[in-house]
Amino acid sequence: MRRNGLLIMLKLITLVGSFFFVMILAILNGALGNLCASGVMIFASLGVAKALAENVILPFGWIIALTIGCGILRGILRYFEQYSNHYIAFKLLAIIRDKIFTKLRILAPAKLESKKKGSIISLLTADIETLEVFYAHTISPIAIALISSITIIVFVSLISSIYLGLVALISYIIIGIILPIISSKALKSTGVKYRLELSNFSAYFLDSIKGVKEIILNNSINRRKEEINKRSIKLFNNTTQIKRKSSISYGITEILVSISIITSLIIGILLVNNNQLTIGYMIVGVVSITSSFGPVIAISSLPSNLTQTFASGDRVLNLMEEKPEVLDINNKNDFKYEKLDINNLNFKYENELILNDINLNINKGEIVGIVGESGSGKSTLLKLLLRFYESKGIKYNDLDINEINTDSLYENVTMASQMTYLFDDTILYNLKIAKEDATMDQVIEACKKASIHEFITSLPDGYETKVGPTLNNLSAGEKQRIGLARSILRGSELILLDEVTSNVDAINEGIILKSLKELKNDKTIILVSHRKSTMAIADRIYEIENGRIIEYGR
């Protein structure tokens, strides 16, 4: 989805919520601060006008005091403006991150399987950090520029000349509205392209780091390096385009400011020559206009940052508005697993028929094996049993899966897959992910059943050994057995095992299969594997072929 900038701004502003009054405070501090900055020059010009015998009611003492006071007050108000803006920004970034993690939980696991992990990390870090520019340096400056500009126009029109007020109005419209719109259109496509390239680069670079061993073993270092350099150059070129276009915009802004000041001075001189304005109040009017361009210049320079901010905001809003494959069920039925019935199950993914008329009945205490070629739909069937996708025809204890509370489903059904993810923490922590209140005896028992206890105790730190994606201290088979132990520790009545012995040797496979066979006394196991040896413990074996399931043997 590609939204226009105004829509993105409105949607991001709606997230301010209870911080609205803090934002109003920031705007008031900013507006008063900028008026104080202009006030230094204005009161000084009034002093000059008084010296030129103009009818200025303020005495010199007051003029000097007000000039100094405006300078001091400007610093104080600027502090509170910046403090308020950044307070809102950082609080909102924390809230947005929380919303995104909540959304990722809702989208997981089906919708996240198709997303690049590096892209998600880029969104959680770089994109959200970019939004800080919007909340801290965009909303307030726009409001401040509007308030300050109107005040200066009214002041100049009343104290000096309406013609000079008109010059100020036209200048503000050109510099603060027309120029930013033109710059924004010129930078929009480049900014969007930059954020997309940055996201792709992050994903590719993260993938390269995670797969560095495979890159080295397959002698692909040079090819990978060339691709990274190619993407880096592409990213650099996009950055250069943004900087070049931004520099042109900055230059035009400064030229227009200079033209505005010169124009106001020329008109002021003409008014004096025509006896329509005294020289003292002409100086006051011109100085007021000259000192007032700070907020307007800030608006003019926004497009260079806003193009990237809007691109980031667009990506964040797209994720937050994305619809999950399924919604959690919370107000229907709980159950305790006794049997599973699959009747006339059909499933399409992106209009491709994956499973066709699947029928299967499994009772407690059975081990059912499912075989089939890669891509035949074996893993998809297991995901449907956990309701990763909507389907019809699956019943637990005669209850339709779409009538069962999600928490209850996950309590009764668990799955261990071929790829086991380990968090950056201890082995014990990774095991207790399955059951936080598990005792050490329960953990050890689960690890023994998964044939991993002896390996863990052989490590210097035992169960306190640090593991995770950033450490390469475990083999694929060891990770897989920890994943299996995690599933056993979970204690679910139905255990789905997807190629859990694919990365272990024959000896450990035999030990694991022996443990699984002992588990079937009070559990049900659905075992998916391409190994014939793994199917030796199955009570029944089914084969999936062309989306259909047939009984293969007993």
N, C-alpha and C positions, 0 to 999 in steps of 0.2 A: 504494500500500500504506500502511496505517496500523497501526503497531505500538503496543503499550502501552509506557508509560514504562520499566517494569522490563526488558522485552526490549531496548529501545534501550540502556539502561544496560549490560546484560550484553554486548551486541555491541560497544559502544564500549570497554568495559574489556578485551575480548579483543585490542584493537589495542595495548594497553600493551606486551605482549611482554617484551622484554629490560629494559624500564624498571621492571619489577615491584619489584625490590629498592630502587630509588630512591624509589618510591612508599611502600614500607614505611618507609623512613627518614623520609620527609616526615610520615607518620602518627605515628610514634614521637616525632618532634620536636614535632609539633603537640599530641599528647596530653600529653607531659611539660610543654610550655610552658603549656598551659591549667591543668594541675595546679599549676604554679608560681605562676600568677596567683591561683588560689584559695588557694595556700599562704601568700601574703602576708597575706590576711585571716584564714586559719585560725591561723597562728602568732601574729598580733596578738591574736586572741580567746583563745588559750591564755595569752598574757601577762595578759589581763584576768582569766581564770579563776584564774591563780596569785595575782594580786593580791587576789582574793576568797577566798584561803586554800584553793583546791582543790588536790588532790593531783596536781600536775603535776611530773613528774620532771625536766623540763628547767629549768636555771637561767635567770634573766633574760638573762644575757649570750648564751647560746645561742639563746634565742628571738629576741632582737634581730638576731643574726647571720644566723639562718635566714630571718627576714623580709626583710632586705636582700638576702641571697643569692638568694632566690626571685625578687625583683624584677629583679635583674640577669640571672639565668639565663633568665627569661621572655623578655627582649629578645633574647638570643643564640639561644635555641631557635626563637623566632618568625622570625628571619632565615633560619635554615637550613630551616625548614618552607616558607616562601614561596619561597626559592631552589629547593628541590627540586621543589615543585609546578610552578613556572613553567618550570623546566628540562624537566620531562617534557612539559608542555603544548606548548611551542614546538617541541620535537623531534618530538612526535607530529603537530603540525599540518603540519610539513614532510613527514613520512612519508605523511600522509593526502593531501596535495596531490600527491605523487608517485604514489600509488596511483590517484588520480582521473585524472591526466593519462594514466597507463598504461591505465586503463579507457576513457577517451575515445578513445585510439588503437585499442583493440579494437572499440569501438562504431562508430567512423568507417568509412566515411562514411554508410552506410545509415541507422543509428539516429539520427545527429545531424542529418540533414536535417529531421526532424520536430520538433526541439527549438528553442526560442527561444534565440538567442545571448545575449540579456540575462539569461535565466534561468540559463544555464550560468555566466556571469560572476558573477552573484549567488551561486551555489553555491560557486564557487571563492574568493570573497572573503568576503562577509558570513556565509554559513552556516558556513564552516570557522572563521572568527574567533570565531563564537558558541560553537563547541565548546571554545574555550580556557576558558570559564567552567566547563564540565563537568570538564575535566582538572585545572584549577588550583584551582577553588573548590567542587567538589561531592564528589568521591570521598573526599578526605582529611577534610573537615569531618564527613561521615557517620561515618567510622571513629573520628575524634577524639571526636565527641560520645558515641559508644557506650562507648569506653574511659573517658573522663572521668566519664561518668554512673555507670557501674558502680563505679568507684573511690570516688566521693563517697558513693554509697548504702552501700557496705560500711563506709567510714570512719565515717559518721554513725551507722550502726546499732551499730558496735562501741564507739565512743568516747562517744556521747551516748545515743541511744535508738532502738530498732527502730521505734518509732512515727514518729519524724521521718524515719527511713530510708524508711518506707512512703510518707510524704508526698512525699518527693523522687522516689520511683519513679513514683507516680501522676502527678506534675507533669511528669516527663520524657516519660511515655507520651502524655499529652494534648498537650503543647506540641511535642514532637519527632517524634511519629508521627501521631496522629489529626488535628491541625490541618493539617500539611502535605499529608496525603492529601485532606482536604476542599478545601483551597486549590487543590491541583493539579487536581482535577476541575473546579473552578469556572473555572480559568484555561486549561484544556487547549484547548477549542475556539477561544477568543480568540487564544491563542498561535499555533496552527496557521494560523488565518485571517490573522494579522498577517504571518507568514513568507511565506504565499502571495501576499498583497497586495504585500508588499515585492518579491518576485521579479517579479511582473507589472509593477509600477511601474518597476523597473529595466530590464526588457525594453522597455517602451513608451518610456521616456525615452531609452534608448540608440538605439532605432529613430528617434526624433525628431531626435536629434543627427546621425545618419548621413544622414538624409533631409531635412536642413534646407533644402537648395537647392530640392528639389522642393516642399517646403511653402511656401516663399516664392513660387516661380514660379506655383504654383497657388492663391495667395491663401488658403491654409488656416491661416494663423498663428493667427487667433482661435479656430478650431475646435479646433486642436491644443492651444492654450493652455487652453481651457475643459476639455478632456479631462484634461490634466495636473493642473489645479487640482481637478477632480472626484476624480481618483485620489489626489491629495495629501490632500484632506479625508477621504477614506475611510480612508487609512492613518493619518491623525492621530486619527480616531475610534477606530480599533482600539487605537492606543497609549494613548489616554485611558482606554479600558475596562480595559486591562491595569494602568495606574497606579492607577485607582480601586479595582479589586479587590485589588491588592497593598497599597494603603494600608489597606484594611479588615482585611486579614490581619495587617499590622504592628500595627495598633491592638489587635486581639484578642489577639495575642501578648503585648503589653505588659500588657494587663489580666490575662491569665492568670498571667503572672509575678508581678504584684503580689498577686493572690489567693493564689498558692502561698506567697509569703513571709509574708503575713499569716496564712495557715492554719498554717504551721510555727511562727510566733510564738505563736499562740493555743494550739496543742497543747503547745508547750513550757511556757507559763505554767501550763496545766492540770496538766501532769506535775509541775511544781515544787510547785504547791499541794497535790497529792496525795502529795507526798514520794517520787515515783517518779524524780525527777531533781533534781540540784542546780542552782542558778542559773548557776554557772560553766560547767558542761558543757552546759546548755541554750543559753547564749550561743554556745558553740563549735559546737553542732549547727545552730542557726539561721543563724549567720554562714557556715558551710560551704555550706549550701543556697543562701543568698542570693548567694554568690560564684560559684556553679557554673553559672549559666544561660547564660553566653556561648556555649558550643558548641551548646546546645539551641536558642537563639534563631537561631543561624546556620542550623541545619537548618530551622527554621520559616520563614525568609525565602527558602529555596531555590526554592519553586514559581514565584515571579514570574519568575525567570531560567530555570528548568528547562523551563517550557512552551515558550519559544522555542528553548531548547537542544535539546529533544526533537524539535521540529518540524524544526530544521536537521539534527539527527542522522538523522532519518527520511529526509529528502531525500538526504543524503549516502549513507546505506546503500542507498536505492532505486537510486541510480545505480551504486554498486559491485556490486550484486547483479543488475543488469539484464543480460539475455542478448543477445549480439550477433546480428545477422542471420546472419553466417558467422564461423567461426573460421579463423585463419591456418593454412595447411598448411606444415609444416616438414620432414617426413620422407618425402616421396614422390619426385616426379620433377622434374628440371630439363629445360629444352628450349631450343632456338634456333628462333625462328619461321620456318616455311616456308609453311604454309598454315593456313587456318581453315575448318572445316566446321560448319555449323549444321543439325541435322536434327530436325525435328518438335519445335521448341522452343515450349513453352507457359509462360506466366507469369501468375500471379494476384497481386494486391496487395490485401490486406484483402478477399478474396473477390470482387474485381472482376477479370474477365479482361482483361489488358492486351495480351498477345501470344498469338496462336493459330496453332499449326502453322507456325512460321517455318522455312523452308529456304533456306540460302544457302551458297555455296562461294566462297571468295576465295583466290587464289594470290598469291605474292610478286610485287611489281612492278606491282600493279594499284591503280587508284583507283576505289573503288566509292562511288557517291552514293546517299543515302537521303533521300527526300522524304516529306512527309506533313503533315497538318494538326496544329496544336498539340494536344498531349494524345493523339496517335495511338500513342505508344509508341516513338518514335525514340530519345529520350534513354535510355529504360529499356533498350533493346536494347544500347546502348553500355555501360551500367552492368553489365549481365549479362556482357558480354565481359570485364569486369575483376573479375567475381565479387563485386560488391557485395551480391548476393542469391544464394541457392541456386537452382540450375536444372539441368535435364538436357537434353542434346542439343547442347552446345557442345564441340568438340574442336579442339585445336591439335596439328598434326602427328600426328593419330590418337590423341592422348592426351586423355582426358576432362578438362575443366577442373577437376573436383574431385579429380583425381589429380596436379595440378601444384602445386609449391611456390609459395607466395604471392610470395616474393621474386623467383623466376624469372619469374613472370607479370608482375610490375611492371617487371622489367628489359626484357621483350620487348614489352610493350604500355603505351602511355601515352595520356593524353587531355587535350585542351585544350577548355575549355567556354566558353560565351558570357560567363559572369561570371568574370573573372580576379581572384583575391585577391592583393594585394601586401602584403608584410610591411612594418612600420615600419623600413625600412633603405634601403640604396642600391639602385639599379637592378642593379648588378653582383651584389650579394648575392641579390636576388630571382631573377636568372637562374641563379646557381650553386646554387640550391636543387635544380635538376634534376641537376646534376653538379658536385659540390664540387671535384673535381680538374681541372676544365676549364681549359685555357689561355686567355689573352686572345684569341689568334687564333681559337680555336674559338667563343668567345663572340661575337666580332665577326661571324664567318661565319654563325652562327645568326641573329643580328640582321639581317644583310643579307638573308637568305632570307625573314625575316618582315617586311621593308620597314620596319624601325624604327631601323636603325643611324644613318642621317642625322639623324633627329630627336634621338636621344640625344646625338650629338656636337654638335648645335646648342645644347644646354643648357650653362649656365655651368660646371657641375661634371661634365658628361659622364656617364660610367658611375657616378660617385660621387654622383650626384644623389639626394637623399633622397626616397623615395616612401612610400606606405602609406595605410591607410584613414583616418588622421587628417589626411592632407594631400590637398588637392584640386588638385594641380598637373598631373594628367594627365587627358586625356579618356578616355571609355569605349573608343574605338577604339585609342588608344595603349596602354591597359592590355591590350586584347585582343591586340594585336600582340606585346607583351612576353610574354604567356602563350603565344602561338604560338612565339615564339623559344625560350622555356623548353622546350617540347615537342620542338622540333627539336634543341636542345642535348642533351636527354636521350639521344638516339641509339637509341631503341627501334626495333625492326623493324616494328612495327605501330603506326600513329598514328591515334587516333580524334579527329576534329575535330567538335565540336558547335557549329554556328552561329558559327564563328570569324571570319566576314567580315560579321557582321550589323551591326557598329558602325563599319565603315570605308566610305570613299567608293569610287566606281567605279574611280578611278585606282589607289588602293592595293589594292583588291580584285584588279585585274588583275595587279599586281606580285606579290601573295601567291600567286595561282593559278599564275602562271608558275613561281614558286619551288617550289610543291608538285608541279607537273608534272615538274620536274627531279629532285625527290626520289624519284619513283616508280621510278627505275632500280634502286635497291637497297632500297626501303622499300615497305610496303603502307599505303595510306591509305583509311580509311572516312570519308567526308565527309557530314555531316548538315547540311542547310540548307533553308530555304524559298525561297531565291533561285534562280531558273532560271539566272541568269548564272553562279552558283557551280558549277552542275552541268556547265558547258561542258567542264571538264577530265576528267570522269569517264569511265572506260572502259565502265562499266555503271551504269544508274540503276534503283533500285527504289523503289516507293512502298508505304508502309504505310497501309492503310485498314481500319478496324474491326478492328484487331489482326492483320490478315493482310498478307503481303508479296507483291507482284506485280512482275514485271519491267516497267519503265516504258519503257526504251529503251536504246540504245547510242550 
